[in-house]
Amino acid sequence: MAISKMTWPRGFIAILAGWFVPGVGRQPWIATGVLRTAETRWPEDATVHNAIGVILIRRGADDDAIKAFDNARAAAPDDPV
């Protein structure tokens, strides 16, 4: 347990590094004109759109499940579910 308390920030640091390293690495190329700003954007492809769709559908399913649990918890013992 003590080891897990010391290592929990590693995932958070890895996520932040995944955002900062590419952004910082592109800055000199954009500032000197070697890389155009349009080339630095995230690619719009089917994978990105698919991932966004899966996230939105999953969130909707989670919201529906939470509503169903709240309704079941609020129901009286004699009420039909």
DSSP file (Angstrom, degrees, kcal/mol; ACC not computed):
  #  RESIDUE AA STRUCTURE BP1 BP2  ACC     N-H-->O    O-->H-N    N-H-->O    O-->H-N    TCO  KAPPA ALPHA  PHI   PSI    X-CA   Y-CA   Z-CA
    1    1 A M     >        0   0    0      0, 0.0     4,-1.8     0, 0.0     5,-0.1   0.000 360.0 360.0 360.0 -36.5    0.0    0.0    0.0
    2    2 A A  H  >  +     0   0    0      1,-0.2     4,-1.3     2,-0.2     5,-0.1   0.879 360.0  52.0 -65.5 -36.3    2.9    2.4    0.8
    3    3 A I  H  > S+     0   0    0      1,-0.2     4,-1.7     2,-0.2     3,-0.2   0.911 107.8  51.1 -66.7 -41.1    4.3    1.8   -2.7
    4    4 A S  H  > S+     0   0    0      1,-0.2     4,-1.0     2,-0.2    -1,-0.2   0.846 106.1  55.8 -66.5 -31.5    1.0    2.6   -4.4
    5    5 A K  H  < S+     0   0    0     -4,-1.8    -1,-0.2     1,-0.2    -2,-0.2   0.850 111.7  43.9 -66.0 -32.8    0.7    5.8   -2.4
    6    6 A M  H  < S+     0   0    0     -4,-1.3    -2,-0.2    -3,-0.2    -1,-0.2   0.759 116.7  45.0 -82.9 -24.7    4.1    6.9   -3.7
    7    7 A T  H >< S+     0   0    0     -4,-1.7     3,-1.6     1,-0.2     4,-0.4   0.502  81.4  95.0-101.3  -3.4    3.5    5.9   -7.3
    8    8 A W  T >X S+     0   0    0     -4,-1.0     4,-0.7     1,-0.3     3,-0.7   0.820  79.0  60.3 -61.6 -31.2    0.0    7.3   -8.0
    9    9 A P  H 3> S+     0   0    0      0, 0.0     4,-2.8     0, 0.0    -1,-0.3   0.684  84.5  81.7 -70.8 -12.6    1.2   10.5   -9.5
   10   10 A R  H <> S+     0   0    0     -3,-1.6     4,-2.3     1,-0.2    -2,-0.2   0.895  91.2  47.6 -60.9 -41.7    3.0    8.7  -12.3
   11   11 A G  H <> S+     0   0    0     -3,-0.7     4,-2.1    -4,-0.4    -1,-0.2   0.910 113.1  48.6 -64.5 -41.6   -0.1    8.3  -14.4
   12   12 A F  H  X S+     0   0    0     -4,-0.7     4,-2.3     2,-0.2    -2,-0.2   0.914 112.2  48.4 -63.9 -43.7   -1.1   11.9  -14.0
   13   13 A I  H  X S+     0   0    0     -4,-2.8     4,-2.7     1,-0.2    -1,-0.2   0.883 109.8  53.1 -64.6 -38.5    2.4   13.1  -14.9
   14   14 A A  H  X S+     0   0    0     -4,-2.3     4,-2.0    -5,-0.2    -1,-0.2   0.898 108.8  49.2 -64.7 -39.9    2.4   10.8  -18.0
   15   15 A I  H  X S+     0   0    0     -4,-2.1     4,-1.0     2,-0.2    -2,-0.2   0.936 113.0  46.5 -64.7 -45.8   -0.8   12.3  -19.2
   16   16 A L  H >X S+     0   0    0     -4,-2.3     4,-2.8     1,-0.2     3,-0.7   0.910 111.4  51.6 -62.8 -41.5    0.4   15.8  -18.7
   17   17 A A  H 3X S+     0   0    0     -4,-2.7     4,-2.4     1,-0.2    -1,-0.2   0.870 103.5  59.3 -63.4 -35.7    3.7   15.0  -20.5
   18   18 A G  H 3< S+     0   0    0     -4,-2.0    -1,-0.2     1,-0.2    -2,-0.2   0.788 113.4  38.3 -63.9 -26.9    1.8   13.5  -23.4
   19   19 A W  H <X S+     0   0    0     -4,-1.0     4,-1.1    -3,-0.7    -2,-0.2   0.870 120.6  42.8 -86.8 -42.7    0.1   16.9  -23.9
   20   20 A F  H  X S+     0   0    0     -4,-2.8     4,-3.0     2,-0.2     5,-0.3   0.896 105.3  59.2 -75.8 -41.1    3.1   19.2  -23.2
   21   21 A V  H  X S+     0   0    0     -4,-2.4     4,-2.3    -5,-0.2    -1,-0.2   0.927 108.9  42.6 -60.9 -48.6    5.9   17.4  -25.0
   22   22 A P  H  > S+     0   0    0      0, 0.0     4,-1.4     0, 0.0    -1,-0.2   0.911 116.4  49.5 -64.4 -38.0    4.3   17.6  -28.5
   23   23 A G  H  X S+     0   0    0     -4,-1.1     4,-1.0     1,-0.2     3,-0.2   0.930 114.4  42.9 -65.5 -45.0    3.2   21.2  -28.0
   24   24 A V  H  < S+     0   0    0     -4,-3.0     3,-0.3     1,-0.2    -1,-0.2   0.865 111.2  56.6 -68.6 -36.2    6.5   22.4  -26.8
   25   25 A G  H  < S+     0   0    0     -4,-2.3     4,-0.4    -5,-0.3    -1,-0.2   0.795 107.6  48.2 -66.4 -27.9    8.3   20.5  -29.5
   26   26 A R  H  X S+     0   0    0     -4,-1.4     4,-2.0    -3,-0.2     3,-0.3   0.721  90.9  82.7 -83.4 -21.6    6.3   22.2  -32.2
   27   27 A Q  H  X S+     0   0    0     -4,-1.0     4,-2.7    -3,-0.3     5,-0.2   0.892  89.5  47.2 -57.4 -48.4    6.8   25.7  -31.0
   28   28 A P  H  > S+     0   0    0      0, 0.0     4,-1.9     0, 0.0     6,-0.3   0.886 112.5  51.2 -62.0 -35.1   10.2   26.5  -32.5
   29   29 A W  H  4>S+     0   0    0     -4,-0.4     6,-2.2    -3,-0.3     5,-1.2   0.862 113.1  44.7 -69.9 -34.8    9.2   25.1  -35.8
   30   30 A I  H ><5S+     0   0    0     -4,-2.0     3,-0.8     4,-0.2    -1,-0.2   0.914 112.4  51.7 -73.1 -42.7    6.1   27.2  -35.9
   31   31 A A  H 3<5S+     0   0    0     -4,-2.7    -2,-0.2     1,-0.2    -1,-0.2   0.842 112.1  45.5 -64.8 -34.2    7.9   30.4  -34.7
   32   32 A T  T 3<5S-     0   0    0     -4,-1.9    -1,-0.2    -5,-0.2    -2,-0.2   0.518 113.8-115.4 -88.9  -4.1   10.6   30.1  -37.4
   33   33 A G  T < 5S+     0   0    0     -3,-0.8    -3,-0.2    -4,-0.4    -4,-0.1   0.531  84.2 116.8  86.4   6.0    8.1   29.4  -40.2
   34   34 A V  S   <S+     0   0    0     -5,-1.2     2,-0.5    -6,-0.3    -4,-0.2   0.885  78.1  40.5 -72.0 -38.1    9.3   25.9  -40.9
   35   35 A L  S    S-     0   0    0     -6,-2.2    -2,-0.3    -9,-0.1    -1,-0.2  -0.944  85.7-132.5-115.6 128.1    6.0   24.3  -39.9
   36   36 A R    >   -     0   0    0     -2,-0.5     3,-0.7     1,-0.1     4,-0.5  -0.435  19.0-121.9 -76.0 153.0    2.7   26.0  -40.8
   37   37 A T  G >  S+     0   0    0      1,-0.2     3,-1.3     2,-0.2     4,-0.4   0.868 112.0  59.1 -62.2 -36.9    0.0   26.4  -38.2
   38   38 A A  G >  S+     0   0    0      1,-0.3     3,-0.6     2,-0.2    -1,-0.2   0.793 100.8  56.5 -64.0 -27.3   -2.5   24.4  -40.2
   39   39 A E  G <  S+     0   0    0     -3,-0.7    -1,-0.3     1,-0.2    -2,-0.2   0.599  97.9  62.9 -80.1 -10.5   -0.1   21.4  -40.1
   40   40 A T  G <  S+     0   0    0     -3,-1.3    -1,-0.2    -4,-0.5    -2,-0.2   0.555  80.6 104.6 -91.5  -8.4    0.0   21.3  -36.3
   41   41 A R  S <  S-     0   0    0     -3,-0.6     3,-0.1    -4,-0.4    -3,-0.0  -0.276  85.3 -90.1 -73.0 160.6   -3.6   20.6  -35.8
   42   42 A W        -     0   0    0      1,-0.1     2,-0.1     6,-0.0    -1,-0.1  -0.465  51.6-105.9 -65.1 135.6   -5.0   17.2  -34.8
   43   43 A P        -     0   0    0      0, 0.0     2,-1.1     0, 0.0     5,-0.1  -0.417  23.5-137.6 -68.2 137.0   -5.7   15.1  -37.8
   44   44 A E        +     0   0    0     -2,-0.1     2,-0.3     4,-0.1    -3,-0.0  -0.794  48.4 139.2 -95.2  98.2   -9.4   14.7  -38.6
   45   45 A D     >  -     0   0    0     -2,-1.1     4,-2.0     1,-0.0     3,-0.2  -0.770  68.2 -91.0-132.0 179.1   -9.8   11.1  -39.5
   46   46 A A  H  > S+     0   0    0     -2,-0.3     4,-2.5     1,-0.2     5,-0.2   0.821 120.0  58.9 -63.3 -31.9  -12.2    8.3  -39.0
   47   47 A T  H  > S+     0   0    0      2,-0.2     4,-2.5     1,-0.2    -1,-0.2   0.921 106.8  46.1 -65.1 -43.6  -10.4    7.1  -35.8
   48   48 A V  H  > S+     0   0    0     -3,-0.2     4,-2.3     2,-0.2    -2,-0.2   0.939 115.0  46.4 -64.8 -46.6  -10.8   10.4  -34.1
   49   49 A H  H  X S+     0   0    0     -4,-2.0     4,-2.3     1,-0.2    -2,-0.2   0.884 112.3  51.7 -63.9 -37.5  -14.4   10.7  -35.0
   50   50 A N  H  X S+     0   0    0     -4,-2.5     4,-2.5    -5,-0.2    -1,-0.2   0.921 109.4  49.6 -63.9 -44.5  -15.0    7.1  -33.9
   51   51 A A  H  X S+     0   0    0     -4,-2.5     4,-2.2     1,-0.2    -2,-0.2   0.912 111.2  49.0 -62.3 -42.6  -13.4    7.7  -30.6
   52   52 A I  H  X S+     0   0    0     -4,-2.3     4,-2.4     1,-0.2    -1,-0.2   0.909 111.3  50.5 -63.6 -41.8  -15.5   10.8  -29.9
   53   53 A G  H  X S+     0   0    0     -4,-2.3     4,-2.6     2,-0.2     5,-0.2   0.907 109.7  49.8 -63.2 -41.9  -18.6    8.9  -30.9
   54   54 A V  H  X S+     0   0    0     -4,-2.5     4,-2.6     1,-0.2     5,-0.2   0.914 111.1  49.8 -63.2 -42.2  -17.8    6.0  -28.5
   55   55 A I  H  X S+     0   0    0     -4,-2.2     4,-2.3     2,-0.2    -2,-0.2   0.922 112.5  46.9 -62.8 -44.0  -17.2    8.4  -25.7
   56   56 A L  H  X S+     0   0    0     -4,-2.4     4,-2.1     2,-0.2    -2,-0.2   0.909 113.7  47.2 -66.7 -41.5  -20.5   10.2  -26.3
   57   57 A I  H  X S+     0   0    0     -4,-2.6     4,-2.3     2,-0.2    -1,-0.2   0.916 112.5  50.1 -65.6 -41.7  -22.5    7.0  -26.5
   58   58 A R  H  X S+     0   0    0     -4,-2.6     4,-2.5    -5,-0.2    -2,-0.2   0.903 109.5  51.2 -63.1 -40.7  -20.8    5.6  -23.4
   59   59 A R  H  X S+     0   0    0     -4,-2.3     4,-2.5     1,-0.2    -1,-0.2   0.913 109.8  50.0 -64.4 -40.8  -21.6    8.8  -21.5
   60   60 A G  H  X S+     0   0    0     -4,-2.1     4,-2.2     2,-0.2    -1,-0.2   0.903 110.9  49.1 -63.0 -40.9  -25.3    8.6  -22.5
   61   61 A A  H  X S+     0   0    0     -4,-2.3     4,-2.2     2,-0.2    -2,-0.2   0.899 111.2  49.9 -65.4 -40.3  -25.5    5.0  -21.4
   62   62 A D  H  X S+     0   0    0     -4,-2.5     4,-2.3     2,-0.2    -2,-0.2   0.906 109.8  51.0 -64.6 -40.6  -23.9    5.9  -18.1
   63   63 A D  H  X S+     0   0    0     -4,-2.5     4,-2.2     1,-0.2    -2,-0.2   0.915 110.4  49.1 -62.5 -42.5  -26.4    8.8  -17.6
   64   64 A D  H  X S+     0   0    0     -4,-2.2     4,-2.3     1,-0.2    -1,-0.2   0.894 110.7  50.6 -63.9 -39.5  -29.3    6.4  -18.3
   65   65 A A  H  X S+     0   0    0     -4,-2.2     4,-2.4     2,-0.2    -2,-0.2   0.903 109.6  50.2 -65.8 -40.3  -28.0    3.9  -15.8
   66   66 A I  H  X S+     0   0    0     -4,-2.3     4,-2.5     2,-0.2    -2,-0.2   0.915 110.7  49.6 -64.2 -42.1  -27.6    6.5  -13.1
   67   67 A K  H  X S+     0   0    0     -4,-2.2     4,-2.5     2,-0.2    -2,-0.2   0.908 110.7  50.5 -62.2 -41.3  -31.2    7.7  -13.7
   68   68 A A  H  X S+     0   0    0     -4,-2.3     4,-2.4     2,-0.2    -2,-0.2   0.907 111.4  47.6 -64.7 -41.5  -32.4    4.1  -13.5
   69   69 A F  H  X S+     0   0    0     -4,-2.4     4,-2.3     2,-0.2    -1,-0.2   0.903 111.5  50.7 -66.0 -40.0  -30.6    3.5  -10.2
   70   70 A D  H  X S+     0   0    0     -4,-2.5     4,-2.0     2,-0.2    -2,-0.2   0.909 111.6  48.2 -63.5 -41.1  -31.9    6.8   -8.8
   71   71 A N  H  X S+     0   0    0     -4,-2.5     4,-1.1     1,-0.2    -2,-0.2   0.910 112.6  48.2 -64.8 -41.8  -35.5    5.8   -9.8
   72   72 A A  H  < S+     0   0    0     -4,-2.4    -2,-0.2     1,-0.2    -1,-0.2   0.866 112.4  48.8 -67.2 -35.2  -35.1    2.4   -8.3
   73   73 A R  H  < S+     0   0    0     -4,-2.3    -1,-0.2     1,-0.2    -2,-0.2   0.862 111.8  49.1 -71.8 -35.0  -33.7    3.8   -5.1
   74   74 A A  H  < S+     0   0    0     -4,-2.0    -1,-0.2    -5,-0.2    -2,-0.2   0.678  91.4 100.7 -78.5 -16.9  -36.5    6.4   -4.8
   75   75 A A  S  < S-     0   0    0     -4,-1.1     6,-0.0    -5,-0.1    -3,-0.0  -0.374  77.6-116.6 -71.4 145.9  -39.2    3.8   -5.3
   76   76 A A    >   -     0   0    0      1,-0.1     3,-1.4     4,-0.1    -1,-0.1  -0.424  30.5-106.9 -74.5 157.3  -41.2    2.5   -2.4
   77   77 A P  T 3  S+     0   0    0      0, 0.0    -1,-0.1     0, 0.0    -2,-0.1   0.789 119.8  49.5 -58.5 -28.1  -40.8   -1.3   -1.6
   78   78 A D  T 3  S+     0   0    0      2,-0.1    -3,-0.0     0, 0.0    -2,-0.0   0.607  88.8 102.1 -87.4 -11.5  -44.3   -2.0   -2.9
   79   79 A D  S <  S-     0   0    0     -3,-1.4     2,-0.2     1,-0.1    -4,-0.0  -0.458  78.2-115.4 -73.0 141.6  -43.9   -0.1   -6.2
   80   80 A P              0   0    0      0, 0.0    -1,-0.1     0, 0.0    -4,-0.1  -0.517 360.0 360.0 -72.2 146.5  -43.3   -2.1   -9.4
   81   81 A V              0   0    0     -2,-0.2    -2,-0.0    -6,-0.0    -9,-0.0   0.454 360.0 360.0 -90.5 360.0  -40.0   -1.5  -10.9
